């Protein structure tokens, strides 16, 4: 029986050594994967930070432009200059868009007014897509089908 116990102990020790080696291999693979993923995580974080910054900067620039457009409109009015003509001559955006921005800039809370304008634009776009979809479906339904004529 002593021989059997020694054999079992040797088997158990070999199994334990194999398990330790397997765990070490897994840890090594995990570390290699972590090393591979580290620069990917860094790039993802950088790109998300840049995207957030761009959105924030874009919003800030649009608000600042709105406030300046309102000031320009006031100056044009005070100095009897046609605001539309001034916009057409000096600005790259259409008069209608500048007029909207000036209205936003002149409001009590320009940020809220800009958010409202964007929300309305989203609703209008959704309605336009629905209208186009309905028109397409109606045109498809009105189109005669070509079946077997004989």
C-alpha positions in Angstrom: 0.0 0.0 0.0 2.9 2.3 0.6 3.9 2.0 -3.0 0.4 2.9 -4.1 0.3 6.0 -1.9 3.7 7.1 -3.2 2.4 6.7 -6.8 -0.7 8.7 -6.0 1.3 11.4 -4.4 3.6 11.6 -7.4 0.6 11.8 -9.7 -1.0 14.5 -7.6 2.3 16.4 -7.6 2.6 16.1 -11.4 -1.0 17.3 -11.8 -0.3 20.2 -9.5 2.8 21.2 -11.5 0.9 20.9 -14.7 -1.9 23.1 -13.3 0.7 25.7 -12.1 2.3 25.7 -15.6 -1.1 26.1 -17.3 -2.0 29.0 -15.0 1.4 30.6 -15.8 0.7 30.2 -19.5 -2.7 31.8 -19.1 -1.3 34.7 -17.1 1.4 35.2 -19.8 -1.2 35.3 -22.5 -3.4 37.7 -20.5 -0.4 40.0 -19.9 0.4 39.9 -23.6 -3.2 40.7 -24.5 -3.2 43.6 -22.0 0.1 44.9 -23.5 -1.6 44.8 -26.9 -4.8 46.4 -25.7 -3.1 49.3 -23.8 -2.4 51.5 -26.9 -5.8 50.7 -28.3 -7.4 51.9 -25.0 -5.2 55.0 -25.1 -6.3 55.8 -28.7 -10.0 55.2 -27.9 -9.8 57.5 -24.9 -8.0 60.1 -26.9 -10.5 60.0 -29.8 -13.5 60.2 -27.4 -11.9 63.1 -25.7 -11.3 64.9 -29.0 -14.9 64.2 -30.1 -16.2 65.6 -26.9 -14.0 68.6 -27.2 -15.1 69.2 -30.8 -18.7 69.0 -30.0 -18.2 71.4 -27.1 -16.1 73.8 -29.1 -18.6 73.7 -32.0 -21.4 74.6 -29.7 -19.4 77.4 -28.1 -18.4 78.8 -31.5 -22.0 78.6 -32.7 -23.2 80.4 -29.6 -20.5 83.1 -29.9 -21.4 83.5 -33.6 -25.1 83.9 -32.7 -24.3 86.6 -30.1 -22.0 88.4 -32.6 -24.7 88.2 -35.3 -27.2 89.8 -32.9 -24.7 92.6 -32.2 -24.0 93.1 -35.9 -27.8 93.3 -36.6 -28.1 96.0 -33.8 -25.2 98.0 -35.3 -26.7 97.8 -38.8 -30.0 99.0 -37.5 -28.5 101.8 -35.4 -26.4 103.0 -38.4 -29.1 102.5 -41.0 -27.3 99.8 -42.9 -29.3 97.1 -44.6 -28.5 93.9 -42.6 -29.3 91.6 -45.4 -27.0 93.4 -47.8 -24.3 93.5 -45.2 -24.7 89.7 -44.6 -24.6 88.9 -48.3 -21.4 91.0 -48.7 -19.5 89.9 -45.7 -20.6 86.5 -44.4 -20.3 83.0 -45.9 -23.5 81.7 -44.5 -26.9 82.4 -46.1 -28.9 85.4 -44.9 -31.7 83.1 -43.6 -29.2 81.2 -41.4 -27.6 84.4 -40.1 -31.0 85.8 -39.4 -31.8 82.7 -37.3 -28.4 82.9 -35.5 -29.0 86.6 -34.8 -32.4 85.8 -33.3 -30.8 83.2 -31.1 -28.0 85.6 -30.0 -30.6 88.2 -29.1 -32.6 85.9 -26.9 -32.5 86.0 -23.1 -30.8 82.5 -23.0 -28.9 81.9 -26.3 -27.9 78.4 -25.3 -31.5 77.4 -24.7 -32.6 79.0 -27.9 -30.0 77.1 -29.9 -31.0 73.9 -28.3 -34.6 74.6 -29.2 -33.6 75.4 -32.8 -31.8 72.1 -33.0 -34.7 70.1 -31.5 -37.1 71.7 -34.1 -34.7 70.8 -36.9 -34.5 67.2 -35.8 -38.4 67.0 -35.7 -38.6 68.7 -39.2 -36.1 66.2 -40.6 -38.0 63.2 -39.2 -41.2 64.6 -40.7 -39.5 65.1 -44.1 -38.1 61.5 -44.0 -41.6 60.2 -43.2 -43.1 62.2 -46.1 -40.5 61.0 -48.5 -41.0 57.4 -47.4 -44.8 57.7 -47.8 -44.4 59.2 -51.3 -42.1 56.4 -52.3 -44.6 53.8 -51.0 -47.4 55.5 -52.9 -45.4 55.6 -56.1 -44.6 52.0 -55.7 -48.2 51.1 -55.1 -49.4 53.1 -58.1 -46.9 51.4 -60.4 -48.6 48.7 -62.4 -47.1 45.2 -61.9 -45.8 43.2 -64.8 -47.3 39.8 -64.5 -47.4 36.9 -67.0 -49.5 38.0 -69.9 -49.8 34.7 -71.4 
